[in-house]
Each structure stands twice: as C-alpha cells, then as structure tokens.
Amino acid sequence: MSGPQIFHSDTYDSDYESFHGGFVTPITATILTTCAKAAKWGDIRLSQGGLSSNVPASAKTHFGLDVGDIALDGRSKKEVWRLSAALKRSGILPFPRGFVADSFQNNKHIHFVRYPAKHAHQQAKDQLNEYLQHDGDGLVGNATYTGPSTKLDFWKESPYNPKNIKPGAGVYYVDVEQGSTLKGLNVDRKQKFLRKRGFRIKADTLVRRWGRWNALTRFGTYYAVEYLTTTKP
C-alpha cells in the first residue's frame, strides 16, 4: 500500500499531506493518529487543517501549517479531554472550544497548534506563546487556558512514541532495600501506589519516560525498571 501524497509549501518551509479533512505536516499526522489510538478515539477527523482561509472566525491562524481543528463527532467532554491530554503529552497544544463561555458554543471542536509551531502562521504562533507565557486560551482577551492541566511536552518524550516503547511483558518484582518503597506513577508522574520489596508487578510493555525505562501495567501504572527484577528478591 502506498503512503499519502506529500506536497511542499515554500512559504511555510514544510512538507504537508492531506489528512482526514485537512492539510497537516507528516509528523502532525503521525501524532494525531497515535494519540487517537491511545485515547481510544478510533478515527479522527479534521473540520479544518492548515493552509486554510475558509473560516473567518479563525482569522489567519490556519494560513500556515502545524495547526488544525479536530471535529468531535458527538464525543463527550470526557473523551475530548482524554484526547487533549494525550496530545499535550505528545507535542501538540489542544484548545478545546465551546466548553466554556466562548464564541464556539454551537461549534465545539479542538483547535490545536503543534509545539513549537515552526511551520505555523504568526497568529498561530501567538496562540502558542500566549499559552506558554500567560497560560492563555489563545483567544482575544485575557482568559486562561481551559483544557486539561497535563504538561505540554515534545513528541520525542511522548509515552505513545514508538521509539519510547519496547517489548517487556512479564512478571517483575520490586527490588529496593528492605524498608524502602517504590513509587508507582501514572502517565503524568503522579503517585498511585507505594510498593514494598518483593511486590509482584505484571507488566505489559516497557516505556521510556522521564529519562528512564519503566515497566507499564495494563492499569496505566509506571514502575522504574532499575528497581525491578525478574526473580523474587
């Protein structure tokens, strides 16, 4: 099967492709697809992509690339926040629209700008910078960001990036000093559990996150591999 047809924009110094209703850069397409799978969205559709000047309400934010609007297609706020959090962990800043008192009550969607917006129009870069500098919502005025509080990270650090995932399914035991404990963390590094020496952990895979390899369970708990062993201590 052949891949998508790749075009090039001299104006925005970037390759781009057609992706489910709009134009995006190839890396943005990869991130969207990966995060949609991680968030259990399945298909993902753009109501507007880059290189677009068809929607007056968007001003010039969509003139460049590294930007888009994701259609919700009836999904709940919980599902919207789940995808938005996955995107933020993967180098895309999502702005959920229509869930607070903004002008998008009848057109709920997720507007996004890829971090660091190298190939975007200046207005989209301004939206990103407003968030980075003032926790702004990217709209006119001084309103604060209303999406998930998840840290905005880079794709190279994403727990969904295939480069950060390797086989490692099996049973591991916590191997810390007697009296010490090992933290079990969620995907955003918040503590879920404290495990004592000898505790049995069943991992589905190994994921590189926070500069280390972790055993990841099916419950979404991360344990630092350096403190695990495959034989009971």
C-alpha positions as CSV (number, residue, x, y, z in Angstrom):
1,M,0.0,0.0,0.0
2,S,1.4,3.4,-1.0
3,G,1.6,6.2,1.6
4,P,0.0,9.6,1.5
5,Q,1.0,12.0,-1.3
6,I,3.4,14.6,0.1
7,F,3.4,18.2,-1.0
8,H,5.7,21.1,-0.1
9,S,5.0,24.7,1.0
10,D,7.8,27.1,0.2
11,T,6.0,29.8,2.2
12,Y,6.0,27.8,5.4
13,D,9.1,25.8,4.6
14,S,7.4,22.4,5.2
15,D,6.1,19.3,3.6
16,Y,2.4,18.6,4.1
17,E,-0.2,16.0,3.3
18,S,-3.9,15.5,3.2
19,F,-5.2,14.1,6.5
20,H,-8.8,13.2,7.2
21,G,-10.3,16.5,6.0
22,G,-7.4,19.0,6.1
23,F,-3.7,19.6,5.4
24,V,-1.1,18.9,8.1
25,T,2.6,18.1,8.3
26,P,3.6,14.4,8.2
27,I,4.7,14.4,11.8
28,T,1.5,16.0,12.9
29,A,-0.4,13.3,11.1
30,T,1.6,10.7,12.9
31,I,1.0,12.3,16.3
32,L,-2.8,12.7,15.7
33,T,-3.1,9.1,14.6
34,T,-1.1,7.8,17.6
35,C,-2.9,9.9,20.2
36,A,-6.3,9.0,18.8
37,K,-5.4,5.3,19.3
38,A,-4.1,6.0,22.8
39,A,-7.2,7.9,23.7
40,K,-9.5,5.2,22.2
41,W,-11.0,7.6,19.7
42,G,-10.5,5.3,16.7
43,D,-11.0,7.6,13.6
44,I,-10.1,11.2,13.9
45,R,-11.5,13.9,11.5
46,L,-10.4,17.5,10.9
47,S,-13.0,20.1,10.3
48,Q,-10.2,22.4,9.2
49,G,-6.5,21.9,8.7
50,G,-3.6,24.1,7.7
51,L,-3.2,26.2,4.5
52,S,-6.9,27.2,5.1
53,S,-8.5,30.6,4.8
54,N,-12.1,29.5,4.6
55,V,-13.3,30.2,8.2
56,P,-13.4,33.9,9.1
57,A,-13.6,33.1,12.8
58,S,-10.2,31.5,12.6
59,A,-8.5,34.8,11.4
60,K,-5.2,33.8,10.0
61,T,-4.3,31.0,12.4
62,H,-4.9,28.3,9.8
63,F,-3.0,30.0,7.0
64,G,0.2,28.1,7.8
65,L,0.8,24.5,8.9
66,D,1.3,22.8,12.3
67,V,-2.3,23.7,13.1
68,G,-5.8,22.2,12.7
69,D,-9.3,21.8,14.1
70,I,-10.5,18.3,15.3
71,A,-14.2,17.5,14.8
72,L,-15.8,15.9,17.9
73,D,-18.5,14.0,16.0
74,G,-20.7,13.7,19.1
75,R,-18.0,12.7,21.6
76,S,-18.3,13.6,25.2
77,K,-16.3,16.2,27.2
78,K,-14.6,13.3,29.0
79,E,-13.5,11.9,25.6
80,V,-12.4,15.3,24.4
81,W,-10.2,15.8,27.5
82,R,-8.7,12.4,27.2
83,L,-7.5,13.0,23.6
84,S,-6.4,16.6,24.5
85,A,-4.3,15.2,27.3
86,A,-2.7,12.7,25.0
87,L,-1.9,15.4,22.5
88,K,-0.3,17.6,25.2
89,R,2.0,14.8,26.2
90,S,3.0,14.4,22.5
91,G,3.9,17.9,21.4
92,I,0.5,19.3,20.3
93,L,-1.2,22.0,22.3
94,P,-5.0,21.5,22.1
95,F,-7.5,24.2,22.8
96,P,-11.0,22.7,23.4
97,R,-13.5,25.2,22.1
98,G,-17.2,25.6,23.1
99,F,-17.0,24.1,26.6
100,V,-16.9,27.4,28.4
101,A,-18.4,30.8,27.7
102,D,-16.6,31.4,24.4
103,S,-18.0,32.0,20.9
104,F,-18.0,28.3,19.9
105,Q,-20.9,27.0,21.9
106,N,-22.6,25.8,18.7
107,N,-19.4,24.6,17.1
108,K,-17.5,22.5,19.7
109,H,-14.1,21.3,18.4
110,I,-10.4,21.0,19.4
111,H,-8.3,23.7,17.9
112,F,-4.6,22.7,18.0
113,V,-1.1,24.1,17.4
114,R,1.9,21.9,17.2
115,Y,4.7,22.8,19.7
116,P,6.9,24.7,18.8
117,A,4.9,25.7,15.7
118,K,7.9,26.1,13.4
119,H,5.8,26.0,10.3
120,A,2.8,27.9,11.5
121,H,1.5,31.4,10.6
122,Q,2.4,34.1,13.2
123,Q,-1.1,34.2,14.6
124,A,-1.0,30.5,15.4
125,K,2.5,31.0,17.0
126,D,1.0,33.9,19.0
127,Q,-1.7,31.4,20.4
128,L,1.0,29.0,21.5
129,N,3.1,31.8,23.0
130,E,0.1,33.2,24.9
131,Y,-0.3,29.8,26.5
132,L,3.4,29.3,27.3
133,Q,3.8,32.8,28.7
134,H,0.5,33.6,30.4
135,D,-1.4,30.3,30.4
136,G,-3.8,31.9,27.9
137,D,-6.6,30.4,25.9
138,G,-5.4,31.7,22.5
139,L,-8.4,33.9,22.0
140,V,-8.9,37.7,22.1
141,G,-8.8,38.9,25.7
142,N,-7.1,37.6,28.9
143,A,-8.9,34.4,29.6
144,T,-6.9,31.5,30.9
145,Y,-6.5,28.1,29.3
146,T,-9.5,25.8,29.8
147,G,-8.1,22.4,28.6
148,P,-6.5,19.6,30.6
149,S,-3.8,20.6,33.1
150,T,-1.4,18.0,31.6
151,K,2.1,19.2,30.9
152,L,2.9,20.2,27.3
153,D,5.7,18.0,26.2
154,F,7.6,17.1,23.0
155,W,6.8,14.2,20.7
156,K,10.3,12.7,21.3
157,E,9.3,12.4,25.0
158,S,5.8,11.0,24.4
159,P,4.9,7.7,26.0
160,Y,3.0,6.9,22.8
161,N,6.0,7.4,20.5
162,P,7.0,4.0,19.2
163,K,10.7,5.0,19.8
164,N,9.9,5.0,23.5
165,I,8.2,1.6,23.6
166,K,9.8,-1.8,23.6
167,P,8.7,-5.4,24.5
168,G,8.9,-6.2,28.1
169,A,5.8,-8.1,29.1
170,G,6.2,-10.4,32.1
171,V,6.3,-10.6,35.9
172,Y,8.7,-8.3,37.8
173,Y,9.4,-7.9,41.5
174,V,10.2,-4.7,43.4
175,D,13.9,-4.9,44.3
176,V,14.6,-2.0,46.7
177,E,16.3,-2.0,50.1
178,Q,14.4,-3.5,53.0
179,G,12.1,-0.9,54.4
180,S,12.2,1.2,51.3
181,T,9.3,1.6,48.8
182,L,9.0,2.1,45.1
183,K,6.5,4.6,43.7
184,G,4.0,3.5,41.1
185,L,3.2,6.6,38.9
186,N,0.6,7.5,36.4
187,V,1.4,8.8,33.0
188,D,1.7,12.4,34.4
189,R,4.1,11.3,37.2
190,K,1.5,11.5,39.9
191,Q,1.9,8.8,42.6
192,K,-0.7,6.0,42.5
193,F,1.0,3.4,44.7
194,L,3.9,2.7,47.1
195,R,5.2,-0.9,46.7
196,K,7.4,-2.7,49.1
197,R,10.3,-5.0,48.4
198,G,9.2,-8.3,46.7
199,F,5.8,-6.9,45.4
200,R,4.8,-8.6,42.2
201,I,4.2,-6.5,39.1
202,K,2.8,-7.8,35.9
203,A,3.9,-5.5,33.0
204,D,2.5,-5.3,29.5
205,T,5.4,-3.4,28.0
206,L,8.4,-1.2,28.7
207,V,8.1,2.6,28.1
208,R,10.8,5.2,28.3
209,R,9.5,8.2,30.2
210,W,11.2,10.9,32.5
211,G,14.6,9.9,31.2
212,R,14.3,6.2,32.3
213,W,12.7,2.9,31.3
214,N,9.6,1.9,33.1
215,A,7.5,-1.3,33.3
216,L,3.9,-0.3,32.4
217,T,1.0,-2.3,33.7
218,R,-2.4,-2.6,32.0
219,F,-3.8,-0.3,34.7
220,G,-1.5,2.5,33.4
221,T,1.0,2.4,36.3
222,Y,4.7,3.1,35.6
223,Y,7.5,1.5,37.7
224,A,11.2,2.3,37.2
225,V,12.9,-0.7,35.7
226,E,16.1,-0.1,37.6
227,Y,14.3,-1.1,40.8
228,L,12.7,-4.3,39.4
229,T,14.0,-7.8,38.9
230,T,12.5,-10.9,37.2
231,T,13.3,-13.1,40.2
232,K,11.8,-12.6,43.6
233,P,14.4,-10.9,45.9
